[in-house]
Amino acid sequence: MKNFEVSSMFDAAESIGSEAAEYLSQLGYTYTVIGVYVGPEVDVEAVHDDRNPNHSELLEEYHEHLITCLEYTEDFGDGEILIGWSEGTVRSHNESVKPEVIERLNEFQEQMKLLFESVDESE
């Protein structure tokens, strides 16, 4: 399923933290905020065809399975990293991304998780 750009108003630091965002920037990665469909297989043409009698239902179902992601691409290379916006975790990456980059991103995510857990006053 084709992904699509959501908005340029999202700041990556709000999802993955300023250190991780700066790290990726220093490595030459830039990001786009996209919607990624993660639901059951659908006929994309039918979903987006407003002449279809089931258009409203199909579109609603489609949107229920969209997640917002940061799609990082390497400016001068082939590296691609997909990070879920809500949880700030790496969802996928291609083989061009060095393993140490993913390891470092996972470390940043763990630090963010610990930071949020330490300020949770709900208990």
N, C-alpha and C positions, 0 to 999 in steps of 0.2 A: 504494500500500500504506500502511496506517495505521501511524504510528509509535507507540511506547509508552514511558512513563516507565520508566527503569531504576532509579535510586536517587538519593536526595538526599544520599548520603554522599560524592559526588564533589565536590572543590573545584576550581572552574574554573581557579584559579591553577596547579594542577598540570599542566594541559594547555596553557594559553595564556600562562602567566606572570602574575605579580602585577600588573605594569604594565598589561597588556592587560585583565585582569579589572577592575582599578580604573577604567580608562578607560571601559569599557562601563557600569560601574555609575554613574559620574558622568554619563554621557549618559542615564541612566534606563532601562537595559536590565537585565532579570533573566533568569536561565537555569534551564532544566530539563535534566537529563541523560536522554537518550532513546536507544532502540535504533532504528536505521534499517535497513530491509531494502534491500540493493543488488544482489540476485541476479536471476536470470531470473524472469519473471512466474509467480506461483503462485496457486492457489486458496486464499485465506486461510482460508475456512471449513473446507476439507478439512484444512489444516494443524493447526488448533486443535480439530478434532472427534476426541476420543479414541475414538469408536466406529468411526472409519474404520479398516479393516484395515491400511492403509499409514501410519497415524498416526505411528508411531515414526520411520520412514524420512523422511516428509515433514517432521516437526519437526526432525530432525537436519539435513536439507538446508537448511531455513529458517534455522536458527541458524548454520550455516556462513557465511551471507551477511548476518549482522547486524553492524553497526558501531555503536560507542558514539559519540554526538555530544552537543555542548552546543547546545541550542536557545535562543538568546537572543531575547527579545521585548521590544519597547519598552513601557514602562509606560503612557505617555500618547501613543501613536501606533500606527502600523501596521507599524513596522519589525520584520523577522524575519531573523535570521542563524543559519545552521547551520554549526557548526564541528566538524570531526572530532576526536575526543578524542586518538587516538594521535599524529597528526601536528600537531595544533593549527592547522590551516589552514582557511580559509573554504571550505566545500563549496558553499554557495549562500546567496543572500539575495534578498529581494524588492526591488521598485523603490522602496519607501518609505525604504530605507536610503540615506543620502547617500553618494556615491562617496568622499568624503574619509574617511568612517568605515572603509570597506573598505580603502582605501589605508593608513590608519594601522594597522589590524589586520595587514595584510601586512608592514608595517615591523616591528611587534612580533614577528611570526613569524620574520622574517629575523634579527632580533637574537637570538632564542632559538636558532635554528639555528646561528648563529655561536658562541654561547656554548657549546653542546654540542660543536661541532666543536673548539673550542679546548681543551676538557678531555678529549678523547678520547686516551687513552694507549695504545690498542691497537696502534698502529703502531710 
